[in-house]
Amino acid sequence: MMMDEARATLQRYCSERGESLAGLSRLLGRNDAYLQQYLRKGTPRRLPETERRTLARYFAIPDSMLGGPPADPDEAPGALVPVRRSAVRASAGAAAIGDDQLVRPYFAFDPAWLRALTAASRDQLTMIRVEGDSMAPTLNAGDDILVDHAAAGEGLRDGIYVLRVDDALLVKRLAIHPFGGRVTVQSDNPNYPDWPDRGLDELTCIGRVIWAGRRIS
């Protein structure tokens, strides 16, 4: 993709969603004028991969729309993208996820739909089953959630995440404080207490929950 097309895409999404260039620059760990210089002056000529992926995840668009590599040209028309499912469950008492706990995929998604949802590669995605009711009614026991592990690093924003606490995986909502690198860990079920004013360095984030599937009884 031509760089001017990538800049036009970023400008369009900022305008449509009312996003501040200064705020997005801070999301990337840069000074307030960083993205304005990228759009107006062409500096840098190309966004680094980590920054491009962060913005793509933020806007939930394919990385290629911001100047990343195109989709796999060998991807057959109509083919589905398989996503591995973890053998563990996410809630109180579940074991931490590891490579030896991944089973063969039985979930598969349309590639265009998946790219619109996340810029992460298939190797950065995992399906995990929810256990318990601490996130009800948003997520219920038995729901299958799609976890984006690429969204576990810098640039966390409000949303539902899978966290590792000791040897357990927990699904919780994170409310990011605007200043100071603090966060409130919340349960959507009011019967469970929140964990207010925690440091980001106190949490081990496994990934962001970006989709959920459930049985309708």
NORNOR-V327488 format. One record per backbone hydrogen bond with DSSP energy under -1.0 kcal/mol. NH is the residue of the N-H (numbers start at 1). CO is the residue of the C=O. Records with the same first field share a line. If there is no record, write none. Layout:
# NORNOR-V327488
NH: CO / CO
This chain:
# NORNOR-V327488
6: 2
7: 3
8: 4
9: 5
10: 6
11: 7
12: 8
13: 9
14: 10
15: 11
16: 12
17: 13
19: 14
24: 20
25: 21
26: 22
27: 23
28: 24
29: 26
30: 25
34: 31
37: 33
38: 34
39: 35
40: 36
41: 37
43: 37
52: 48
53: 49
54: 50
55: 51
56: 52
57: 53
58: 54
59: 55
61: 56
65: 62
66: 63
67: 64
68: 63
75: 72
79: 76
81: 109
83: 107
86: 127
87: 101
90: 129
91: 169
94: 91
101: 98
102: 99
103: 85
109: 81
114: 110
115: 111
116: 112
118: 114
124: 121
125: 122
126: 147
127: 84
128: 145
130: 143
131: 90
136: 133
139: 135
142: 130
143: 140
144: 213
145: 128
146: 211
147: 126
148: 208
149: 124
151: 148
152: 149
159: 174
161: 172
162: 207
163: 170
164: 204
165: 168
168: 165
170: 163
172: 161
173: 186
174: 159
175: 184
177: 182
183: 198
184: 175
185: 195
186: 173
189: 134
192: 189
195: 185
198: 183
200: 181
202: 199
203: 200
206: 162
207: 162
208: 148
209: 160
210: 146
213: 144
